[in-house]
Amino acid sequence: MKPFGVELVIGALSIGLNYGATFKLTTTSLLKDPIPTLSTAVPALFLGHIMLIVLSNVLRGTPNKALKSVGYSILATLLSTGVLHVLTVLFGAPLIEKIPNTFLFSSYLSILTIMPCFEALEENTWIKVFLQHSPTTTSEIFAYTQAVCALSGAWIGAIVLPLDWDRDWQAWPISCVISTYVGHAVGVMAALVWSSVKALFGKKKSE
């Protein structure tokens, strides 16, 4: 299967997985009971994205690399959860109060940021894509936009937290979870547009 088709299928499935796990899987509501909801959603997302990593390798014709990719993705996700927890506190999340809220949000953000990269990237392209900010292939573009847009969404969602509107969805970390989900979905759609435009202009140049 061609890279564009693989990334499109995996991207669409990941949006559906994220939506189902966040808003439809549990009997509780994210707006009313964020902790019980995320306590169910995070493990479901974790397992679901592991399956997507395996599926992406199968679709690319490299099933022998699936186990290695899964192992690295689990390690990277666990490590980034700790890093994101610390960064979230430094950016204003409660240090002592609501530790479960912060940890679950950090886990949620880590899964939606890190695991899609393992669904798309080769081992030797991380520096080029994220440190040099120069994704060129379809897989690199999909990995880059999903990670950047999910992180941007999380940051945008935090803007409304200090406002004195007294809305239910301003409770930590509801708005950030929603905006992270939206950011990831926007990243998939942005990658689709970016890759399509790149392919179109590449064909015109070759002609």
C-alpha positions in Angstrom: 0.0 0.0 0.0 1.3 3.4 -0.9 2.5 5.8 1.9 -0.3 8.3 1.3 -3.0 5.6 1.5 -1.4 4.1 4.7 -1.2 7.5 6.5 -4.7 8.4 5.4 -6.2 5.2 6.7 -4.2 5.3 10.0 -5.0 9.0 10.5 -8.7 8.4 10.0 -8.7 5.4 12.3 -6.8 7.4 15.0 -9.4 10.2 14.9 -12.2 7.7 15.3 -10.3 5.9 18.1 -9.6 9.2 19.9 -13.2 10.3 19.6 -14.7 7.0 20.7 -12.3 6.6 23.7 -12.7 10.2 24.9 -16.4 10.8 24.4 -18.3 7.5 23.8 -16.5 4.6 25.5 -17.5 5.4 29.1 -20.9 5.9 30.7 -19.5 9.0 32.4 -19.2 12.4 30.8 -15.9 14.2 30.3 -17.6 17.5 31.3 -19.1 16.1 34.5 -16.7 13.4 35.6 -13.2 14.0 33.9 -11.3 11.7 36.2 -13.4 8.5 35.7 -13.7 9.3 32.0 -10.0 9.7 31.5 -9.2 6.7 33.7 -11.1 4.6 31.1 -10.1 6.6 28.0 -6.3 6.6 28.5 -5.8 2.8 28.7 -8.2 2.4 25.8 -6.2 4.9 23.7 -2.9 3.4 24.7 -4.0 -0.1 23.5 -5.8 1.2 20.5 -2.7 3.1 19.2 -0.5 0.1 19.8 -2.9 -1.8 17.4 -2.6 1.1 14.9 1.2 0.9 15.1 1.0 -2.8 14.3 -1.5 -2.2 11.5 0.6 0.6 10.0 3.6 -1.8 9.7 1.4 -4.5 8.2 0.1 -2.0 5.6 3.6 -0.9 4.7 4.7 -4.5 4.3 7.1 -4.4 7.3 5.3 -6.6 9.9 8.7 -7.7 11.2 9.3 -4.2 12.5 6.0 -4.0 14.4 7.2 -5.5 17.6 10.2 -3.2 17.8 8.1 -0.1 17.0 5.6 -1.0 19.7 8.3 -1.5 22.2 9.9 1.9 21.5 6.5 3.6 21.4 5.6 2.3 24.9 8.9 3.4 26.3 8.7 6.8 24.7 5.1 7.4 25.7 5.8 6.5 29.4 8.9 8.7 29.5 7.1 11.6 27.8 4.2 11.3 30.2 6.5 12.1 33.1 8.2 15.0 31.2 4.8 16.4 30.1 3.5 16.2 33.7 6.4 18.3 34.9 6.1 20.8 32.0 2.3 21.0 32.6 3.0 22.0 36.3 5.6 24.5 35.2 3.1 26.0 32.8 0.5 26.5 35.7 -1.2 23.2 36.5 -1.6 22.6 40.3 1.5 21.2 41.9 -0.1 19.3 44.8 -3.8 19.5 44.2 -5.4 17.5 41.4 -2.4 15.4 40.7 -4.6 12.6 39.2 -6.0 15.2 36.8 -2.6 16.4 35.7 -1.2 12.9 35.3 -4.2 11.7 33.3 -4.0 14.7 31.0 -0.2 14.2 30.6 -0.9 10.6 29.6 -3.6 11.6 27.2 -1.4 14.3 25.6 1.6 11.9 25.4 -0.4 9.2 23.6 -1.9 11.6 21.0 1.5 13.2 20.5 4.1 10.4 20.6 2.3 7.2 19.4 1.1 8.7 16.0 4.8 9.3 15.3 5.6 5.6 15.7 2.7 4.9 13.3 4.4 7.0 10.6 8.1 7.6 11.1 11.2 5.5 10.3 13.8 5.2 13.1 16.4 7.5 11.5 14.1 10.5 10.6 13.2 11.9 14.1 16.0 14.5 14.2 15.3 15.6 10.6 11.5 16.0 11.3 11.4 17.4 14.8 14.7 19.1 15.4 15.3 20.4 11.9 11.6 20.9 11.3 11.9 19.7 7.7 9.5 16.8 7.0 9.5 15.9 3.3 7.9 12.5 2.8 4.2 11.9 3.4 4.9 9.8 6.5 7.1 12.6 8.0 4.4 15.2 7.2 1.7 13.2 9.0 3.9 12.6 12.0 5.0 16.2 12.3 1.6 17.8 11.9 -0.2 15.5 14.3 2.4 16.0 17.1 2.7 19.8 16.6 -1.1 20.4 16.3 -1.9 18.2 19.4 0.7 20.1 21.5 -0.6 23.4 20.1 -4.2 22.3 20.9 -3.3 21.5 24.5 -1.7 24.9 24.9 -4.7 26.7 23.4 -7.1 24.9 25.7 -5.3 26.2 28.7 -6.0 29.8 27.7 -9.5 29.7 29.0 -8.7 28.2 32.4 -7.9 31.4 34.2 -11.0 33.3 32.9 -13.8 33.9 35.4 -16.6 32.5 33.4 -17.4 29.8 35.9 -18.2 27.2 33.2 -18.2 23.5 33.9 -15.8 22.9 31.1 -13.2 25.2 32.6 -12.4 22.7 35.3 -8.9 21.3 34.9 -8.1 19.6 32.5 -11.4 19.4 30.5 -10.7 22.2 28.0 -7.2 20.9 27.4 -8.3 17.4 26.7 -10.9 18.6 24.2 -8.5 21.0 22.5 -5.8 18.2 22.3 -8.3 15.9 20.6 -9.3 18.7 18.2 -5.6 19.6 17.6 -4.8 16.0 16.7 -7.7 15.9 14.2 -6.6 19.2 12.7 -3.1 17.8 12.4 -4.4 14.8 10.3 -6.4 17.1 8.0 -3.5 19.5 7.7 -1.2 16.7 6.7 -3.7 15.5 4.1 -3.8 19.0 2.6 0.0 19.5 2.8 0.8 16.1 1.3 -1.8 16.6 -1.5 -0.5 20.0 -2.4 3.1 18.8 -2.3 2.2 15.8 -4.6 0.3 18.0 -7.0 3.1 20.6 -7.4 5.7 17.8 -7.6 3.8 16.3 -10.6 3.6 19.7 -12.3 7.3 20.2 -11.9 8.1 16.8 -13.3 6.0 17.5 -16.3 
